[in-house]
Amino acid sequence: MSRSAEIRGLLQTQAARAAGFPTLIKYEGVTFTPPTPLVAWARMVVTTTLRRPLGIGTDDSKIDGGLLLVDLFFPVNKGTKAVEDMADAVVDAFPIGPRLVGPTLALWVPNAYRSGVIETPTDLQVPVTVSWRCATN
């Protein structure tokens, strides 16, 4: 398994552990058609935004970092409480401090936050952003 795949798996699995997380999930690079009539669903994307040496030494250790972007979509006729509660649950699934440990690396979350509700004619969307960091060789 590649480093990127392991990072993606750790983050996506943790997000999906949030109580009541939608079972319909759009993953990056996977064909997906949003459900009709609209039901709750989520879109998850992992980005890498940081790669720098861990220290001044001669080893090859690096700090990688990036974002997990989780967009939650709920039907517009359900009101905002359900989607806001779900966004809060996703943020709560990423406590600051404890590490997520995989087979070859561990990552930590410096912060996780959600934005406000975005309303369209068919759905309510709340973006959740999770910053992540990990040390790699």
C-alpha positions in Angstrom: 0.0 0.0 0.0 1.4 3.4 -0.9 1.8 6.2 1.7 -0.9 8.2 0.0 -3.4 5.3 0.1 -2.6 4.6 3.7 -3.2 8.3 4.7 -6.4 8.5 2.7 -7.7 5.2 4.3 -6.9 6.4 7.8 -8.7 9.7 7.3 -11.7 8.4 5.4 -12.3 5.6 7.8 -12.1 8.0 10.8 -14.6 10.4 9.2 -17.0 7.6 8.4 -17.0 6.6 12.1 -19.0 9.7 13.0 -22.4 8.7 14.3 -24.9 8.7 11.5 -22.4 9.3 8.7 -24.1 8.9 5.3 -23.7 5.5 3.7 -23.6 7.0 0.2 -20.1 8.4 -0.2 -18.4 10.0 -3.3 -14.7 9.2 -3.2 -12.2 11.0 -5.4 -11.5 9.2 -8.7 -14.6 7.0 -8.3 -17.6 7.4 -10.5 -20.6 8.5 -8.5 -24.1 9.7 -9.3 -25.8 11.7 -6.5 -29.0 9.9 -5.5 -32.4 10.9 -6.7 -34.6 11.8 -4.9 -31.9 13.3 -2.8 -30.9 11.6 0.4 -28.0 12.4 2.7 -24.6 11.7 1.1 -21.0 12.8 1.5 -18.0 13.6 -0.7 -14.5 13.1 0.6 -11.2 14.4 -1.0 -7.7 14.1 0.5 -5.1 16.7 -0.5 -1.4 17.0 0.2 -0.3 20.6 0.8 2.9 20.2 2.7 6.1 18.2 2.3 9.3 19.4 4.1 12.3 18.0 5.9 11.6 16.9 9.4 14.9 18.3 10.7 18.3 19.6 9.7 20.0 16.1 9.8 20.9 14.0 6.8 18.1 11.4 7.1 15.2 11.4 4.6 12.4 11.9 7.2 9.8 14.4 6.0 6.7 16.0 7.4 3.7 15.5 5.0 0.5 17.4 5.5 -2.7 18.3 3.9 -6.4 18.4 4.2 -9.3 16.0 4.3 -12.3 17.8 2.7 -15.7 16.3 3.7 -18.7 17.8 2.0 -22.0 16.7 3.6 -25.2 17.0 1.5 -28.7 16.7 3.0 -32.1 17.2 1.3 -33.2 20.8 1.5 -36.6 19.8 3.0 -35.0 18.4 6.1 -34.0 21.7 7.7 -30.5 22.6 8.8 -30.3 20.8 12.1 -29.5 17.4 10.7 -26.7 18.5 8.4 -25.2 20.8 11.1 -25.3 18.0 13.7 -23.6 15.6 11.2 -20.9 18.2 10.5 -20.3 18.6 14.2 -20.0 14.8 14.6 -17.4 14.7 11.8 -15.4 17.4 13.5 -15.7 15.5 16.8 -14.4 12.4 15.1 -11.0 14.1 14.8 -9.9 15.1 18.3 -6.8 17.1 18.6 -3.9 15.1 20.0 -4.5 11.4 19.6 -2.8 9.9 16.5 -4.4 7.8 13.9 -2.1 4.8 13.5 -1.7 2.7 10.3 0.5 -0.2 9.3 3.5 2.1 8.4 2.7 5.6 9.6 0.9 7.6 12.2 -0.8 10.9 11.5 -2.2 13.7 13.7 -4.8 16.3 13.3 -3.8 19.9 14.2 -7.4 21.2 13.7 -10.8 20.3 12.3 -13.6 22.7 11.6 -16.8 23.2 9.7 -18.2 26.0 7.6 -21.8 27.3 7.6 -24.7 25.8 5.6 -24.8 26.4 1.9 -28.3 26.1 0.5 -29.1 25.2 -3.1 -32.6 24.5 -4.6 -32.1 20.7 -4.0 -29.8 20.3 -1.0 -28.1 21.7 2.1 -24.3 21.4 2.1 -21.8 21.8 5.0 -18.1 21.6 4.2 -15.8 20.1 6.9 -12.1 20.6 6.8 -9.6 18.5 8.6 -5.9 19.4 8.6 -3.5 16.4 8.9 0.2 15.9 9.4 2.5 12.8 9.4 6.1 12.0 9.6 7.4 9.7 6.9 10.7 8.4 5.6 
